[in-house]
């Protein structure tokens, strides 16, 4: 079976999944409903977990995810598909293909953007750059300095998407690589303050480019017992970011965590766990209002 047939195989009819509508903000008049789909830390889990009586047996798999995404796209005209990093590492597929297969599959699923996780450097900068031509989507990060490396010019700080009448700004932030990744693998990539740089970019997106919704793809991790920057501390000190789609800590969040930012506005944080077990889904409905609407179930189990 070739890669295209592999990813397009899988039963759409057998899913039987209830997709809860989760309105969060007003998208205003003359704007269409928008569905945000998202993954994180799928760690080269191409096939479902084996039927070995393990905790996740039968769950996940790129083929079933692709079928579910396609079904949602048939039901929703405006869809944005995003990933929060750690695409690489975890199964022999990565060891054999070096990340090429993961990027090809995500391209076939028509991902719109992804950020970089620490494990995406596991084959070094050269290994990451070598696979980038197989990704049809941009990589976003605003707090890594890539100057003087082969990644310079290959990663964007943000991208704006137009979905119906809605302008969506998406930016990315990454965790400090020192202590997580060997220096020889990430080389001269410089870690910069994610809060400062994300706030600068979010201000540009919201106030200069007039985005209705600003999303941050974060690979900082959800929460720590130390003073290490996490999505929680990041959200509290943020401004102009509406939604944080997290990664790194493999946290299963079934309903958005609401945090009040430094301007007394609500920021929602979500994460789907890991290994492609779940597909995150959150809907922004026309004529709903941020102050009055609460998000409900936002994770769809891929089984």
N, C-alpha and C positions, 0 to 999 in steps of 0.2 A: 504494500500500500504506500503510495507516495505521500509526501507531507500534506499536500492540498487535500487529498481524499481523507487523510487522517483527521485533519482539523474540521472538515465539513461533515464527517460521519457523526453518528449519535442521534438518538431519538429526540425530536422536539416534543412529540406528543406525550411521551412518558414522564415528563418533568412533574406535572401536577403541582406546581408551586404557586402559592398565593403571594402576589406582589403588592405590598401595602403602599398606598399613596401617602407621602410624607411632606405636605406643604410647609415651607419655612419662611419664605419672604414674598413680598409683593413683586410681581414682574410687570405690573402696570398694564395700562390699556395698550392695545395693538401689539401685545407681546404674547408669545405662545408658551404653553407648558413645556418644561424642560426636565428631562430625567438625567441625573448624574449617576453613572455606573463607575465602580472603582474596585481595585484590588491592591493588595500589598503583600510583600514577602512570600511570593508563590514559589520561590526557591526551586526552580527547574522541575516542579512536580507536573510532568507532562501527562502521565497516566493517573487514574484514580488510585487511592491507597489500596493495597491488596486485600483480598478477603481472607484475612488471617485472624479474625476475631479481635483485632486491635481497635483502639478507640475511634479511629477515623476510617475504618474499613469501608471501601466502596465510595468514599466521598472524594470530591474534586475531580480533576482531569480536564485538560485543555479542550478536548472534543465536546464534553458536556457544557463547559463554560461557553464555548463558541455558539452552541445551539441555543442556549438560554439568551445570550446577548442578541442573537439574530431574532429570536422571538420577541424580545422587548422592542427591538427596532421596528418590527412590523406593527407593533401596537402603539408606538410613540414616534412621532415625526422628528422630534428634536432630542437627540441623545448625545451625551459627552462621556467618553470612556477614558479613565485615567488610572495610573498606577503610581504607588508611592515607594517603589524601590525594593532592592533585594530580589531582583528577577533571577539572578544567577545563583548557583551552588545548592546542592542538596541531593541530587540524584546522578546516576551515571550518564544521563543525557548531557549534563553540563561537562563532565569529564571528557566525553567523547567528542561533542560538537563545539565546545567552548563558548556557548551562548548563542550560536547562530540559530539553532532551532527555536529557542525561546523568542528571539526577535522576529523570526519568520512567522511564528504562530500569532504573536501579538499583532503583527502587520496584517495578517489575514483576518483577524478579529476587528481590525480598524481602530486600534487604540488611537486616541487623539494626542496624548502626551504622557510622559513618565518622568519621575525624578530618579536620582541615583542613590542606591543604598551602599553601605560599606562592602557587602559581599559582591557587588558589581565590579569591584576592583580586584577580585580574587585571582584573575589571570593577568593582573597588572594593567597599566594604562594602555600598553600596546595591545593586549588581548581584548580590552574593551573597545578600543578604536577600530580594531580589525573587524569586529562584528557589527559596528554601527551602520554600515551600508545596507544591512539586512533589516533595519528598522525604518519603517515608513513614517514614523512619528518623531517629534522632537523630544529631546531630553532637556529638562528645566532645572536650573539651580542658580540661586542668586548669592549664596554665601561661600562658595568655593572660588578661589582664585586659580585659574587655569593658565595664566601667563607663563610662557616658556615651556609648556608641555604640549604633547600631541592632541590634547583635548581642547586647546585654545581655539575658540571659534566654532566648536562642535556642540557646545551646550549653551542654551539660551537662558537668560534670567527669568523670562516670562513669555507668555503668548496669549493673545486675545482671540477668542472664538466668538463668532456671531451665530446664534441659534435662534431662528425666527427673528423677533424684534429684540432679543436679549443679548447684551454684550457681557461675556464672561471672561474675566482675567484670571489666568492660572500662573502661579509662580511655584518655585520649588526651593526647599532648604534641606541641607544634609547634616548629619552628625559629625562630630570631630573624629577624624580617621585615626589619629595617633592613639595607640593603645588597642585599637580594634583591628587594624590592618598593618601589615609589615610596611615599613617605610620604603622598601625597594619596590613595592607594588603601587603605591600612590605617588611616589616621587615628590615632585615639587608642587603638588596641589596644595594650596593654602586654605586653611579653615579660617573663616571670618565670622564675626558675631551674627548669628542668624536673626536675632530680634531686630537689630538696627537695619540690616540689609533688607529683610522682609518688609519692615515698615516703610522704608524708602520706596521699594518697588510697589507696595500696595497703595501708597499715597499717589504714586504716578498712575497706577491703573484706575483708581477710583476717581481721582480729582482731575487728572489731565486727560486720560483716555476715556473717561466717563463710563466705566464698566458698571453694570447693574449689580454684578455679583463677583466677588473676589475669592478665589479658592487657593489655598496653600497645600501643595503636596509635600508632606513632611516626613523625613526619615530621622527624626530626632528621638523618637520613643515617647510613649504615652505619659509615664510618670515615674519618678525615682525618689528614693528616700534621702538622696544626697542633694546638693545644690546644682547638679548637672542640669543643663537646659533640657526641658521636656516639652511636650505639646501643652501640658497644663500651664507651666510657667510662661511659655511662649505666648499662649493665648491671653493670659492676664496682662501681658505687657504689649500686646499688639494693638494696632489701629487699622481700620479699613479692611480687615480680613473677616469674611463672613463664615467661612467653612474651612476647617483643617482636616484633611484626609491623611491619617498618620500611618506609620509603619515602624519597623525595627523591633518592637517589644512583643509582637505577635499577640496583641491584645484583642480579645473578642468583645466588641461593643455593639450590642443589639439596638440600642437607642442612643441618639446623640447626647454627648455630655455637654452641658451648657456652662460656659465660663464667661464672666463679665470682664471685658477688656478695659484698658485704661481710659476709654471714653464712655464707660458705663453702658456699652452695647454688648449684646449677646454674641458670642462666638461658639459655634458648634464643632465638636471634635468627634471623629468617627475612625474606626479601624476594623478590618474584617478578619483579624486572626492571622492565619498564615496558610501556606501550601495550596491556595486556590480552593479551599474548602467552601468558602462563601463568596458570593458576589455582592458587593455593597450596592444599594440602590436607594436614591433619595430623589423625590420629585418636588419641583418648584412649580406650583400651580398658579395659573393666571387668576387674579382677583383674590389671592390669599395675602395675608398680612403678617409680617414678621412678628409683630407684637402679640398677635392673637393666636397664631397657629403653632402647634407643637409637633415635632417630628415623632413618628411612631416607628414600627419595626423597619429597619433599614438594611438588614442582611438576609439574603436569599441563599439557603443552603444548596450546594450543588451535589445532588445525590442521584 
